[in-house]
Amino acid sequence: MYKAVGWHSQNEYMVGNSLADVMRKLQKEYPAPRRTSRGMSTQQIYSEPLRIIDETGKDKQYLP
């Protein structure tokens, strides 16, 4: 089980069965602005940077 959580707040933004699943749901939930300037980062879309964690611990790259 993968989760997208806020870097600072630990708020859960999205949960999914796979990394791709979480990313897809995030894009549906928080669509990126159509015209993005180079300086625009995800911090304008979400109130903070997000990190993906793997609840099961199977994916070493995304340990909680």
N, C-alpha and C positions, 0 to 999 in steps of 0.2 A: 504494500500500500504506500503510495507516494503522496506527500503533502507539500503544498507551497505555503511556507510560513513567513511572516514578516521577520526581517533581520533583527529589529530592535524589540518589537512588541510581542513576538511569538504568536501573533494572531494567525489563525488558519485562514488562508485565502481560498484554497481549493484542495480537494482530495481526489485521487484517481488511482486506478489499478496499475497504470504504467506511467512512465515519464511522459510519453507522447500524449496520453490521455489527459494528464494534468495540464500540459501546455495547451492542448486543444480547448479545454474548458476555460482556461484563463483567457485565451484569445476571444472566446465567445462572450465571456463575462465582462472583460475590460478591453473592448476593441481599441486598437492603437489609432490615434488621430490620423486622418488620411494624409495630410501634408505634414511631414515631420522635417524640421530643420536638423542639420547635423548635430546640433547641441542637445536636441531633445533626447532624454533617456527614459528608461522605465520609471524613473522617480517622479516624472510628471503624471504618469498614468496611475501608479500605485503611490500611496503616501510614503512608502519606504522601500528599500531594496528587498526583494524576496529571495529566499533560498529554498531549494527543493530538498526534502529529506525522505529517506526510505524507512518506513516504519518497521519493516521486517528485518532490516539490517543485512539483507542478502547483497544488496548493491553497495559495495565498499565505498564507491565514489560519493554516495549520498547518505552517509551515516548521520543520525540525529545528533 
